[in-house]
Amino acid sequence: MAVATSESQIFSETSCGSLLHQLQKIWDDVGESDEERDRMLLQLEQDCLDVYKRKVDQATKNRAHLLQSLADSQSKLVNLYSSLGDNNNFSTFEKSSGTIKEQLAAITPVLEQLKKLKEDRVKDFADVQSQIQRIYGEISGSSKPGKQVGALTVDESDLSLKKLDQFQSQLRELQKEKSDRLHKVLDFVSVIHDLCAVLGMDFFSTVSEVHPSLTDSVGVRSKSISDDTLSKLARMVLSLREDKTSRLQKLQVLSAQLIDLWNLMDTPEDERSLFSHITCNISAGVDEVTTPGALALDLLEQAEIEVERLDQLKASKMKEIALKRQAELEDIYARAHIEIDSAAAQEKIMSIINSGNIEPTELLADMDNQILKAKEEAFGRKEILEKVDRWMSACEEESWLEDYNRDENRYSASRGAHLNLKRAEKARVLVNKIPALVENLMAKTRAWEEDRGMAFIYDGVPLVAMLDEYNMLRQDREEEKRRLRDQKKYNEQLNTEQEAIFGSRPSPSPGRPLGPKKVMGPRVNGGSNGTPNRKLSLQNGGGPRSSSKDGKRENGSRLSAPANYVAISKEDPVPATP
């Protein structure tokens, strides 16, 4: 640089000297005076000074402009670093050395780089803020789902990564809230879809009432998630569930009525199966009913029509139904061995139905109550009746055993003799238990009577009287046996004495020895309903009555052998072996 300056000075001095020499030569030729020459030289020096001054001023201005540019660049650099949140890097440029142009050359690329970084950062901020604003709009319902927001004004005073992270964190929270809301919306929509299917309603028209974006034709991301939408969906789900509950209750009531009417009129199974889709939910909970159309209005209407039809049919079949109820009641009493006046009861039922003074349902309800009471009464007699059956069965075995013992051919090698022998062994064991069985039955019966304050009547006869009569007859039989044994001993002793006096004589023709009468258990008489009607009868008793041939009972004063007991002596024909 110094060499170039000296060369320029040499060239300048050479040029100026040459020109001054030529000027002096001209002045010599012209004959200029010294004064004029001095004036012109002075003017020439002034002109040169002005030129230098202008150059210096221009250079000063250029330097000031460069300094201003450098200051502006540094200020922009400061602002960019401050905006971008990176003030630490600016200290390196503050301490940089070199000429002004060198400093400008060093700061310019950095400035351009920071401007590019700022533009990118502004785009990032704008993108994040636009997403935040869009989600806020979707939540508040002020903007449509998925719609882009307008141009945003980004605050460029703070474009730091920290600020960007804050916006991004806020965006993530909003995105999570949006996702949660979207899941809630989808759950509500799914529940509404299932409820509409069960209730037989149009899903699309129903859900469109809340918001058009909730139909399946719209993408998932475009569904409304606003507070208003969630509130409407919640109310709609609540309303549909209430409808489902009320319809299910109504359907269950109708199903119960159908089943009662079917049972009442003995409707065949094939007719009942036509309404199985209605009655299948009679005991189901609200959440258990998920079949599409299970609670549709037309289904309820179908059930109502069928109930109304069966109600009308029930009125015409009431007599048949009532008689069936009466037959059921009589069967319960017959099995419990309780006598009732069936003809009078049926006549009363017919008169009530024909009079029309009572509703058919009330009549059937009254008969159902009677059946329930009859079942309770039969259940209370069950234990004693079981013991009575065992007692009567034992009496039958006792009767068979006595017939078997009188059979002289019972030990023969006839067909089935070994079976009769086994039965006889079991019968002897059972007969030995009869006294204890009768005593236990008597105690149970008396306890039953004391507890209820009434007599235990068995087919119209007091059971205690039957048991007392049986004990008396059993005692009579035992006395008869003892008498016959004494008579036999007396006859044998008399025959021995006669043989000693008169000698032996031919024995009488062979025949069956005399034996005591036997007391048989109550015979099995078939009742009107096919159930065994095994009862002991009493005659000439003070309170109990005896059975006569015409079925009437007469009051008497003493107990005698029951009509169902058969007195058989050893002279009677031997019954056939079973």
C-alpha positions in Angstrom: 0.0 0.0 0.0 2.9 2.4 0.8 4.6 1.5 -2.4 1.5 2.3 -4.4 1.2 5.7 -2.6 4.8 6.7 -3.4 4.4 5.8 -7.0 1.2 7.8 -7.2 3.0 10.8 -5.6 6.0 10.4 -8.0 3.6 10.2 -11.0 1.7 13.2 -9.6 4.8 15.3 -9.0 6.1 14.4 -12.5 2.9 15.4 -14.1 2.4 18.5 -12.1 6.1 19.6 -12.7 5.8 18.9 -16.4 2.6 20.9 -16.7 4.1 23.7 -14.6 7.2 23.8 -16.9 5.0 23.9 -19.9 2.9 26.7 -18.3 6.1 28.8 -17.6 7.3 28.3 -21.1 4.0 29.5 -22.4 4.1 32.4 -20.0 7.7 33.2 -21.3 6.5 33.1 -24.8 3.5 35.3 -24.0 5.5 37.6 -21.8 3.3 37.4 -18.7 4.3 39.5 -15.8 5.5 38.1 -12.6 2.5 39.4 -10.8 0.2 37.7 -13.2 2.2 34.6 -12.9 2.0 34.7 -9.1 -1.7 35.3 -9.2 -2.3 32.4 -11.6 -0.1 30.1 -9.5 -2.0 31.1 -6.4 -5.3 30.4 -8.2 -3.9 27.1 -9.3 -2.9 26.1 -5.8 -6.4 27.2 -4.6 -8.0 25.1 -7.2 -5.9 22.1 -6.2 -6.8 22.7 -2.6 -10.5 22.7 -3.4 -10.1 19.5 -5.3 -8.4 17.8 -2.4 -10.9 19.3 0.0 -13.8 17.8 -2.1 -12.1 14.5 -2.2 -11.5 14.5 1.6 -15.2 15.5 2.2 -16.3 12.7 -0.1 -14.1 10.2 1.6 -15.3 11.4 5.0 -18.9 11.0 3.8 -18.1 7.5 2.5 -16.5 6.6 5.8 -19.5 7.9 7.7 -21.9 6.0 5.4 -19.9 2.8 6.0 -19.9 3.4 9.7 -23.6 4.0 9.6 -24.0 0.8 7.6 -21.9 -1.0 10.1 -23.9 0.4 13.0 -27.1 -0.5 11.2 -25.9 -4.0 10.6 -24.8 -4.3 14.1 -28.1 -3.0 15.4 -30.0 -5.5 13.1 -27.7 -8.1 14.3 -28.5 -7.2 17.9 -32.2 -7.2 17.2 -32.0 -10.5 15.4 -30.0 -12.1 18.2 -32.4 -10.6 20.8 -35.4 -11.7 18.8 -34.0 -15.2 18.3 -32.9 -15.4 22.0 -29.2 -15.7 21.3 -27.5 -12.6 22.7 -24.3 -14.4 23.7 -23.0 -14.7 20.1 -23.2 -10.9 19.5 -20.2 -10.3 21.8 -17.9 -11.9 19.3 -18.8 -9.2 16.7 -18.5 -6.3 19.1 -14.9 -7.2 19.8 -14.0 -7.9 16.2 -11.1 -5.8 14.6 -10.2 -4.6 11.1 -11.3 -1.9 8.7 -14.8 -0.8 8.4 -15.2 -2.7 5.1 -13.7 -5.8 6.7 -16.1 -5.6 9.6 -19.0 -5.1 7.1 -17.8 -8.0 5.0 -17.7 -10.2 8.2 -21.1 -9.2 9.5 -23.1 -9.3 6.3 -23.2 -13.1 5.8 -24.1 -13.6 9.5 -26.9 -11.0 9.1 -28.2 -12.8 6.0 -28.1 -16.1 7.8 -30.0 -14.7 10.8 -32.6 -13.1 8.6 -33.2 -16.5 7.0 -33.3 -18.1 10.4 -35.8 -15.5 11.5 -38.0 -16.1 8.5 -38.0 -19.8 9.3 -38.7 -19.1 13.0 -41.6 -16.8 12.0 -43.1 -19.6 9.9 -42.7 -22.1 12.8 -44.4 -19.6 15.2 -47.2 -18.9 12.6 -47.8 -22.7 12.1 -47.9 -23.5 15.8 -50.1 -20.4 16.6 -52.5 -21.2 13.7 -52.9 -24.8 15.0 -53.5 -23.5 18.5 -56.1 -21.0 17.2 -57.8 -23.6 15.1 -58.1 -26.0 18.0 -59.4 -23.3 20.3 -61.9 -22.5 17.6 -63.0 -26.2 17.3 -63.3 -26.4 21.1 -65.3 -23.2 21.4 -67.3 -24.1 18.3 -66.5 -20.8 16.6 -64.9 -22.5 13.6 -65.7 -25.5 11.6 -63.5 -28.7 12.2 -60.5 -28.9 10.0 -61.0 -25.3 8.6 -57.8 -23.3 8.2 -57.6 -20.0 10.1 -56.8 -16.7 8.5 -53.4 -14.9 8.4 -51.8 -14.5 11.8 -49.7 -11.6 13.0 -46.6 -13.1 14.8 -45.0 -11.1 17.5 -41.4 -10.9 16.2 -40.0 -9.3 19.3 -39.6 -12.8 20.9 -38.9 -15.6 18.5 -36.7 -17.6 20.9 -36.8 -21.3 21.1 -38.0 -21.1 24.6 -41.1 -19.1 23.5 -41.5 -21.6 20.6 -41.3 -24.5 23.1 -44.0 -22.8 25.2 -46.3 -22.6 22.2 -45.5 -26.1 21.2 -46.2 -27.3 24.7 -49.5 -25.5 24.7 -50.2 -27.0 21.3 -49.5 -30.5 22.6 -51.9 -30.0 25.5 -54.6 -28.8 23.1 -54.0 -31.7 20.8 -54.3 -34.1 23.7 -57.5 -32.3 24.8 -58.7 -32.5 21.2 -57.9 -36.2 21.1 -59.7 -36.8 24.3 -62.7 -34.9 23.1 -62.6 -36.8 19.8 -62.6 -40.1 21.7 -65.6 -38.9 23.8 -67.4 -37.8 20.7 -66.7 -41.2 19.0 -67.8 -43.0 22.2 -71.0 -41.0 22.3 -71.6 -41.6 18.6 -71.0 -45.4 19.1 -73.4 -45.5 22.0 -76.0 -43.6 20.0 -75.5 -46.0 17.1 -76.1 -49.0 19.3 -79.1 -47.4 21.0 -80.7 -46.4 17.7 -80.2 -50.0 16.5 -81.9 -51.5 19.5 -84.7 -48.9 19.4 -85.2 -49.2 15.6 -84.4 -45.6 15.0 -82.5 -44.0 12.0 -79.0 -43.3 13.3 -77.9 -40.8 10.6 -80.9 -38.5 11.1 -80.7 -38.8 14.9 -77.0 -37.9 15.1 -77.3 -35.2 12.5 -79.6 -33.3 14.8 -76.6 -32.8 17.1 -74.1 -31.8 14.4 -73.8 -32.7 10.6 -70.2 -33.6 11.0 -71.0 -36.6 13.2 -72.2 -38.9 10.4 -70.0 -41.7 9.2 -69.6 -40.0 5.8 -67.4 -37.3 7.3 -63.8 -38.1 8.3 -62.9 -38.7 11.9 -60.6 -35.6 12.1 -63.4 -33.4 10.8 -66.0 -34.2 13.5 -67.1 -31.5 15.9 -65.6 -31.6 19.3 -67.0 -28.4 20.8 -68.5 -28.1 24.3 -71.9 -27.7 22.8 -71.6 -30.8 20.7 -70.4 -32.9 23.7 -73.3 -31.5 25.8 -75.9 -32.3 23.1 -74.4 -35.8 22.7 -74.6 -36.5 26.4 -78.2 -35.3 26.6 -79.1 -37.4 23.6 -77.5 -40.5 25.0 -79.3 -39.9 28.3 -82.6 -39.4 26.4 -82.1 -42.6 24.3 -81.2 -44.6 27.4 -84.4 -43.4 29.1 -86.4 -44.4 26.1 -84.7 -47.8 26.1 -85.5 -48.3 29.8 -89.1 -47.2 29.4 -89.6 -49.4 26.3 -88.0 -52.4 27.9 -90.2 -52.0 31.0 -93.2 -51.7 28.7 -92.1 -54.7 26.7 -91.5 -56.8 29.8 -95.0 -55.9 31.1 -96.5 -56.9 27.8 -94.4 -60.1 27.7 -95.6 -61.0 31.2 -99.2 -60.4 30.1 -98.6 -62.6 27.1 -97.1 -65.4 29.1 -99.9 -65.2 31.7 -102.5 -65.3 28.9 -100.7 -68.2 27.2 -100.6 -70.2 30.4 -104.1 -69.3 31.2 -105.4 -70.5 27.8 -102.8 -73.3 27.4 -101.6 -71.8 24.2 -99.5 -74.4 22.2 -95.7 -73.9 21.9 -95.7 -73.3 18.2 -98.0 -70.2 18.7 -95.8 -69.0 21.5 -92.7 -69.3 19.4 -94.0 -66.6 17.0 -93.5 -64.1 19.8 -90.2 -65.5 21.2 -88.4 -62.4 20.0 -90.6 -60.4 22.3 -90.7 -62.6 25.4 -86.9 -63.4 25.3 -86.1 -60.2 27.1 -88.7 -60.5 29.9 -86.1 -60.8 32.6 -83.2 -59.0 30.9 -81.5 -55.9 32.2 -81.3 -52.7 30.2 -77.6 -53.3 29.4 -78.3 -56.9 28.3 -80.6 -56.0 25.5 -78.4 -55.4 22.4 -80.2 -57.1 19.6 -81.0 -54.6 16.8 -84.7 -53.8 16.7 -85.4 -55.5 20.0 -87.2 -52.4 21.4 -88.6 -51.0 18.1 -91.9 -49.2 18.3 -93.5 -51.6 15.8 -92.4 -54.5 18.0 -94.2 -52.9 21.0 -97.2 -52.3 18.9 -97.2 -55.9 17.8 -97.1 -57.1 21.4 -99.9 -54.7 22.4 -102.1 -56.0 19.5 -101.5 -59.6 20.6 -102.2 -58.9 24.2 -105.5 -57.1 23.2 -106.4 -60.1 21.0 -105.7 -62.6 23.7 -107.7 -60.5 26.2 -110.7 -60.7 24.0 -110.2 -64.4 23.4 -109.8 -64.9 27.2 -113.3 -63.5 27.9 -114.8 -66.1 25.5 -112.8 -69.0 27.0 -113.2 -68.0 30.7 -115.5 -70.9 31.5 -113.0 -73.4 30.2 -110.2 -71.7 32.0 -112.1 -71.5 35.3 -113.0 -75.2 35.1 -109.4 -76.0 34.5 -108.4 -74.0 37.5 -111.1 -75.8 39.5 -109.9 -79.2 38.3 -106.4 -78.3 39.4 -107.7 -77.2 42.8 -109.6 -80.5 43.1 -106.6 -82.5 42.1 -104.5 -80.8 44.8 -107.2 -81.5 47.5 -107.5 -85.1 46.2 -103.8 -85.7 46.5 -103.9 -84.3 50.0 -106.9 -86.5 50.8 -109.2 -83.5 51.5 -112.8 -84.0 50.5 -114.6 -81.0 48.9 -117.9 -80.6 47.1 -116.8 -80.4 43.5 -120.2 -80.1 42.0 -121.2 -77.2 44.2 -117.9 -75.4 43.5 -118.3 -75.8 39.7 -121.9 -74.6 39.9 -120.8 -71.5 41.8 -118.1 -70.7 39.3 -120.6 -71.0 36.4 -123.1 -68.8 38.1 -120.4 -66.1 38.8 -119.3 -66.1 35.2 -122.8 -66.0 33.8 -123.8 -63.2 36.2 -121.0 -60.9 35.0 -120.7 -59.3 38.4 -117.0 -60.0 38.6 -114.2 -59.4 36.2 -112.7 -62.6 34.7 -109.2 -61.6 35.9 -110.5 -61.1 39.4 -112.1 -64.5 39.4 -109.0 -66.2 38.1 -106.9 -64.3 40.7 -109.2 -65.5 43.4 -108.9 -69.1 42.1 -105.1 -68.7 41.9 -105.2 -67.7 45.6 -107.3 -70.7 46.4 -104.8 -73.0 44.6 -101.9 -71.3 46.4 -103.6 -71.9 49.8 -104.5 -75.5 48.8 -100.8 -76.1 47.9 -99.7 -74.6 51.3 -102.3 -76.8 53.1 -101.2 -79.9 51.1 -97.6 -79.1 51.9 -98.4 -78.9 55.6 -100.0 -82.4 55.4 -97.3 -83.9 53.3 -95.2 -85.4 56.2 -98.3 -87.1 57.8 -99.6 -88.3 54.4 -96.3 -89.9 53.6 -96.4 -91.8 57.0 -100.0 -92.8 56.3 -99.0 -94.2 52.9 -96.2 -96.2 54.6 -98.7 -97.4 57.2 -101.2 -98.5 54.6 -98.5 -100.2 52.5 -97.4 -102.0 55.7 -101.0 -103.1 56.4 -101.3 -104.5 52.8 -98.0 -106.4 53.3 -99.4 -107.7 56.6 -102.6 -108.9 54.9 -100.6 -110.6 52.2 -98.3 -112.3 54.7 -101.2 -113.8 56.6 -102.7 -115.2 53.4 -99.2 -116.5 52.6 -98.8 -118.1 56.0 -102.2 -120.0 55.6 -101.1 -121.4 52.3 -100.1 -125.0 52.9 -98.3 -125.2 49.5 -96.1 -122.1 50.1 -93.0 -124.3 50.5 -93.7 -126.3 47.4 -91.3 -126.1 44.4 -93.8 -124.2 42.4 -92.9 -121.4 40.0 -92.2 -118.2 41.9 -92.1 -119.8 45.3 -88.7 -118.4 46.1 -89.9 -114.9 45.2 -92.8 -115.2 47.6 -90.4 -116.5 50.3 -88.2 -113.4 49.9 -91.2 -111.1 50.0 -92.5 -112.9 53.1 -89.1 -112.3 54.9 -89.3 -108.6 54.1 -93.0 -108.4 55.0 -92.3 -109.9 58.5 -89.6 -107.2 59.1 -92.1 -104.5 57.9 -95.0 -105.9 60.0 -92.9 -105.8 63.1 -92.4 -102.0 62.6 -96.2 -101.3 62.3 -96.8 -100.6 66.0 -93.9 -98.1 66.1 -95.1 -96.6 62.8 -98.7 -96.2 64.1 -97.4 -94.7 67.4 -95.2 -92.2 65.5 -98.0 -91.4 63.1 -100.4 -90.8 66.0 -97.9 -88.5 67.8 -97.4 -86.5 64.5 -101.1 -86.2 63.9 -101.9 -85.0 67.4 -99.1 -82.5 67.2 -100.4 -81.3 63.9 -103.9 -80.9 65.4 -102.7 -79.1 68.4 -100.7 -76.7 66.3 -103.6 -75.8 64.0 -106.5 -76.3 66.4 -108.4 -78.7 64.1 -108.7 -82.4 63.4 -106.7 -84.0 60.7 -109.3 -85.3 58.3 -108.3 -88.1 55.8 -110.8 -88.5 53.0 -113.6 -87.3 55.3 -112.5 -89.4 58.3 -110.5 -88.2 61.3 -107.1 -89.8 61.1 -106.8 -90.2 64.8 -110.1 -92.2 64.9 -108.8 -94.4 62.1 -105.6 -95.1 64.0 -107.5 -95.8 67.3 -109.8 -98.2 65.4 -106.8 -99.9 63.9 -105.2 -100.3 67.3 -108.4 -101.7 68.8 -108.8 -104.2 65.9 -105.2 -105.2 66.3 -105.7 -105.8 70.0 -108.9 -107.9 69.2 -106.8 -110.0 66.8 -104.1 -110.6 69.3 -106.8 -111.7 71.9 -108.3 -113.9 69.3 -105.0 -115.5 68.6 -104.4 -116.2 72.3 -107.9 -117.6 72.6 -107.3 -120.0 69.7 -104.0 -121.1 71.1 -105.7 -121.8 74.5 -108.5 -123.7 72.7 -106.0 -125.7 70.7 -104.1 -126.7 73.9 -107.4 -127.7 75.5 -108.4 -129.8 72.6 -105.1 -131.5 72.4 -105.2 -132.3 76.1 -108.8 -133.6 75.8 -107.8 -135.9 72.9 -104.9 -137.3 74.9 -107.2 -138.1 77.8 -109.8 -139.8 75.5 -107.1 -141.8 73.9 -105.9 -143.0 77.2 -109.4 -144.1 78.2 -110.9 -145.4 74.9 -107.9 -145.9 72.8 -106.9 -144.2 69.6 -109.5 -143.5 67.0 -109.4 -142.4 63.4 -108.7 -138.7 62.9 -111.3 -136.6 61.2 -111.1 -136.0 57.5 -108.2 -133.8 56.7 -109.0 -130.1 56.5 -107.7 -126.7 57.2 -107.2 -126.0 61.0 -109.1 -123.2 62.5 -107.3 -119.9 62.8 -108.0 -116.5 64.1 -109.5 -113.7 62.1 -107.1 -111.3 60.6 -107.2 -107.6 60.4 -106.4 -106.3 56.9 -105.2 -102.9 56.0 -107.4 -100.4 54.3 -108.3 -101.4 50.8 -107.2 -99.3 47.8 -110.3 -97.7 46.3 -109.8 -95.7 43.2 -110.8 -92.0 43.6 -112.6 -90.0 41.0 -109.3 -88.5 39.8 -107.4 -91.7 39.6 -105.5 -91.3 42.9 -105.6 -94.0 45.5 -108.4 -93.5 48.0 -107.2 -95.7 50.8 -109.2 -94.9 54.0 -110.5 -96.7 57.0 -114.2 -96.4 57.9 -115.8 -96.1 61.3 -119.4 -97.0 62.1 -121.6 -96.4 65.2 -119.0 -94.1 66.6 -119.9 -91.0 68.6 -118.1 -88.4 66.5 -116.7 -90.4 63.5 -119.0 -91.8 60.8 -119.0 -95.0 58.9 -119.4 -95.6 55.2 -122.7 -97.1 54.0 -123.4 -98.6 50.6 -124.9 -95.4 49.2 -121.9 -93.4 50.3 -123.6 -91.6 53.2 -122.3 -91.6 56.8 -124.5 -92.3 59.9 -123.8 -91.3 63.5 -123.5 -94.1 66.0 -122.4 -94.9 69.5 -119.6 -97.4 69.2 -116.6 -98.4 67.1 -116.8 -101.6 65.0 -114.7 -103.3 62.4 -114.1 -100.9 59.5 -115.8 -101.7 56.2 -112.5 -101.8 54.5 -111.2 -104.4 56.9 -111.9 -108.0 56.0 -112.3 -110.6 58.7 -111.2 -114.0 57.5 -111.2 -117.1 59.6 -109.3 -120.3 58.9 -112.5 -121.8 57.4 -112.6 -119.2 54.6 -111.1 -120.1 51.3 -107.3 -119.4 51.0 -106.7 -116.5 48.6 -104.4 -117.1 45.7 -100.8 -116.6 46.3 -99.6 -113.4 44.6 
